[in-house]
Amino acid sequence: MMEHTRKAVEAILDADPSITKGQVKAALDVLAGRTASGLAVDAPTDRALTRRQAAEILGVTPHTVSDYARKGLIKAFRFGAQGRNASGYSAQSVRDLLERGKAVA
């Protein structure tokens, strides 16, 4: 993580009175890829895909991706205020679905 990013995140966390200094340090350590003991941790392997990206990977239409999410075949994420601004789909769940052979072009 770049130093200015770390400082910005730290300032945001410090501004929240419900977060203790210890929690701020722990959160910054995790973001930097360290555990409380100083050991390195793996970065998360899952990321969000757009509906179009998921459709291209699966070889289906974007509408079908939405159907798969409604049926629980892939995980969908909502971002922004009350989940209204954007959505994404779990790259790992898309890969899992592809490996299971449930997606049909």
N, C-alpha and C positions, 0 to 999 in steps of 0.2 A: 504494500500500500504506500502511496506517495505521502510524503510528510505533510503537505498542505491538506490532503484528504483526511489524514489522521487527526490533525488539529481541528478541522471543521467538525468531524464526528465527535471528538472530545468536547468541543464547545457546546454542541447540541445536547449531548448527554449530561454535561455539567449544569445546563440550564434547567433540567428537569429535577425538581426537588424530591421526587419519589425514588430517584436512583442514587444509591450510595456511591462513595468514591471507589469502594471495592468492586462494585458492579461495573462502574465505568472502566476500571483497569481490566477486569475480566473480559468485557466486551471488546475493548481495544486489542487485547491479546488474541482473542479468537479471530478478529478481523485481520490481524497481522499473521495469522497462521500458527499461533502458539497456544498451548494449554497453560493452565495455572502453574504447572510444574516446569514450564519453559520448553517442553517437548513440542516438536512440530506436529501439526495436524494436517490431514489431507484437506484440500479445498473441496467444497461440495461438487459432486459430479453432475447434478441435475441442473438444468437451466430451463428458462421459459422459451418456447417457440411461438411464433405468430401462428395464426390459423393457416395462413398460406404456406408457411414453412412446413408445418405438420402435414398438410395436404400433399405437398410435393414429395415428402419423405415416404408417406404411405401410398402414394399413387391414387389418391381419391380427390374429390372436390372439397373445397372449404366447408360447404354445407355438411358433408358427410363427417368431417372432423367434429363439427358441433354436435352432430347426432351421436358420435362415439363418446363424446364427453358426457352428454345427457344420459347415455346408457351405462356410464361408469367404466367404459373400456379404456379411457385415458383420463388423466387428471387435468382439470382446468384451473387456472388461477385468475383472480380478479385483482386489479391494481387501481390505486387512486381512491379518491373520496367515495366511500361507500361502495367500492368495487365497480364504479360506473365508467371510469376513464379508459381502461384498456383491459384486455384479457390475454392470457397466454396459456400454453399447454406444456405439460411436463415432457421434456425431451426424453427422459428415462422411460416414462410410460408409453411414449410413442415408439421407442425402440423395442420395449417389451411386447407391445402389440404386434409390431412387425415380425418379431421373432416367433411369436405364437401363430402367425399366419392368419390372423383374423381379418386383416385388411385386404380387401380384394379390389384391384384396380378396375 
